């Protein structure tokens, strides 16, 4: 039987019962901005997932004794996320050098948030904490940002007639590529392996592209003929696109960071109609699970 604690949203009375507080105290916490809630048609509702995160963050001890985490978004670049960070006024600084770099910065306390899209070849699942080296983070939270469409970015009008992944192995095709620990680099290797194609058969561009937009721009400027990237980056540069794969893009952070103003401003902005309109214009995004907590240590 479904109980109030299993509902997606709780009422004030249900929260008071859940936390074993008086309703007056819950209203005090709302007024002080201490507890996560939303107001719909004048009624207070409390997202259960956010409430559980808030509760656990308070059970983990005195936050003031910990080193402040800088307001930095690291990890993989995503065109929609990059735009939302700016438009939301989140105050997050962007330092996006690939998923692997984001994992390291999150572990070292040098980033508040890391965008990740790393596929585990054994399980076929994305962003498995233990496989990423994040299994030891007892306060790790992962929030779904979007499902993204990955595929081949090609010069406008596709002059070389590239139709499938195997065409990248043709001698005349110069392939733009990402740095080794980027999610797109790992995905390219896995997709090639499924086709029985070794990376050594590709004619790679002289230098790796450090972001989705850098890779798209290298193709637009004629430095390469093709590369693996997201549809949104292809559209931004007016490139042809051949879809190949759907992937999960998640935001990893420490539990206490979830309630910091930069994160809350970003997530609140992602619920606005203007955000959805931008995602549709960019293309290649499924936002059905945006904001869902997919891992909570």
N, C-alpha and C positions, 0 to 999 in steps of 0.2 A: 504494500500500500504506500502511495506517495505521501510524504510528510512535508511540512513547510521547509525544512532544511534541504530538501532535494529540489525545490523550485528554483528556476533560474533567477528570480527576483523575490526578495522578502519584503514584507511590510514592516513598519516600525515596531508593531507589537511582536511580530515573529522574530525580529532582530533582538529585541529586549529579552525574549525568552531564550533565544539561541545563545546570547552572551551572558545570560543571567544578570541582567541589569534592569533598572527601572526605566520605563519609557522616557521619563524626564531626562535621564542621563544620556540616552541615545540622542534626544533632541539637542542637548548641550554639545555632544560630539559633532553633530551636523553643523551647528552654528559656528563652532570653532574650526570647521574644515578638517577635522581629524579623521573622519570615517567616510569611506567611499559610498556615494549615493547619487541618484539621479532624481529629478523632479519631473513627473509626467502628469499633465493636466492638474497641476497643483498638489499632486500626491507624491510623497517621498517613497521611492523604491530603492532597494539595496541589492546590487548584483552579487549573487552568492559567491561566485569565484573570486571577485575582488575583495569581498568581505573575509573570506578564508585566508587570502594572501595577507590582508591587513592584520588579521589576528595572529598569524604565524610570525609575521615580522616583529610584532610586539613580544612574542614569546622568546625571541632569539636574543634578548638582552639589550643592554644599553647601547643605542646606536651612536651616541655622542662620542664614545670611546674609540670608534673606528675611524680610520683615515677616510676623509671625504673623497668620494669618487668624482672625477672630473666629468662635466657634462659633454661627453664625447660619444658620437655614434661611429663605431668602427665596423669592420667586417666587409661584406660584399656591398657593392654599389647597386642600388635599385632606383631606376628613374622616378617611379612614383613616390618612393620613400624619400628620396632626396628633395623632391618638390614639396612634399608635405612637411618636412622638417623646416623648410624656409617659410612656407605660407602659414603654418600654425603658430609661428613666433615661439617655437619651443625653446630656443636658446641653445640647442645642441650644436656642437661643432662637428663637422664631417671629417672623418679620417678613414676613408674606405679604401683599403688596399687588399681586399680579398677575404674570404671566409676564414682561412687559416690564421691570418694576421689578427682578425677580430677575436678568435678564440684566445690567442695569446694575450691580447690587451685586456680582455675581460678577466682572465685569470690573474693577471698582474695588477689589477685594480686601476688600469690606465684608461678604461672606457666604461661608461655607464650602460651602454647598449651595444650589441653586436648583431648585425644582419648576417644570417647563415643560410646556405643552401647546399649542404654537403650530403651526397648520397652514399649510403653504406652499401657496398657491393654484395655483401653476404645476405643481409636481411631485405634489401631493396627498399628500405625506409630512409627518410630524410632526417638529418640532424639528431642522430642518436647520441645522447650525452656521453655515455661510456666510450663510444667509438671516437668521439671528438676530443677525448681527454678532459671532459668536464664532469666525469662521474664523481669526482671528489668534492664538488661544490655542493655543500649541504643546503644552500639557500638559492639554488639555481631555479629560475623560472623561464619558460619558453612560451612566447605568445605568437600565434599565427598572424603573419602579415598578409600573405596572399598565396594563391596558387598561380604560378607564372608559366607562360609558354616559351620554351626554349627551341631554337632551330637554327638553320643556316642563314646568316646574313650575307647578302650578295649585292654586287654592284647593281645600280638601277637598270631595269629591263633585262637583267641576268644575261649579259652578252656571251658568256661561256656555256650557257645552257646547262647549268648545274641543277640537277633534280633530286639527288639523294646523297646520303652521307658518303657512299663509296666513290662518288665523283671527286671528292677531295684528294684522292690518291692519284688523280691524273697528273702527269708531269708538268703540265702548263699552269696548274692551279696553285697560286700562292696563298697559303692559309695563315690568317691572323690567329693569334693564340694568346691565352692568358698566362699569368705567372703560375708556377707549379702548384701552389697550395690554394689557388682559387677554386671555388666550386665548379665553375665552367670548365676549368682544365681537367678536373677529376671526371666530370660528366663526359667530356669529349673522349677521354681515354676509355671509359666504360662502354660508350656507344660504339667506338671503333672496334673494341675487343669483341663485342657481340657480332660484328660483321666480319670478324676474322682479319681485321686490318691493323697492322702494326703502325704506331705513330711514326716510326722511322721512314715509312713510305710517303709521308707528307712532305711537301716543300714548304717549310715554315718560314714566316716572316723573320727578319733579322732580330727583332726585339719583341718581347712580350708586351701586350697591351695591359695596362694596370687597372682598367675599369671597363664596364660595359660600353660606355660612351667612347672611350679611347679606341676600343676595337671597332666599333661602328664607323668612327671617323677615319680610321686607317683604310677601311674599304672604300669609303666615300671619296677619299683623296687619291685612290689608286695605288696605295702602298701594298695592298693585298686584294685578293679576288673573293675571298670567302672567309667565314669564321663562325664559331658557335656562340650564340648570345640570345638575349631575350627579344621578343617581338617589339616591345616598347622602344628599345634602342634603335632597332631597324627603322621604325616609323619616324623617329625623331630626325634621322639623317636621310630620309627618303630612299631607303634601300629596299631591294626585293627580299622576301623572306619565305623560307620553306620550313614549316613546323615539323618538329621531330619528337618533342618530349614535354610532359607536364611535370612541374616540380613544385615542392613546398619551400617557401621562403619564410623563415621564422626570425623573431627577435629574441635574443638571449640576454638575460640581465639577472642581477641579484635581486632577491625578493624585496629588500628594503628600497631598492631603486625604483620599483614599480610605482611607488607613491610620491616620488619626487616630481615637482612641478613640470620639468621638461617632458617627462614621459606622459604625465596626465594630459598636458596640453596637446601633445602629438596624438594620443589615442582619442581624445575628445574631437579633435579636428577631423579624424578619420571617420567620424560618424555623420559629418555634415554632407548635404547634397552636393556641394561644390567639389568635394573630394571624389565622390562617386562619378561625377561628370568627367573629371580629369582622368580617372582610371579608364573609363570607356574610350576617351579620346586617344589615350596612349596605346591602348590595345594589349591583348595578351594576358589580362588579369582576371582571376576569379576571386571575388572578395567575400564569398559566402561564409567563410570561417574567420574573417578578420577579427582580431581581438580575443579569440578563444585561447584559453590557457591549455597548451598541448603537453606541457610537462611542468610539474611542481614538485621539487625534491622534498 
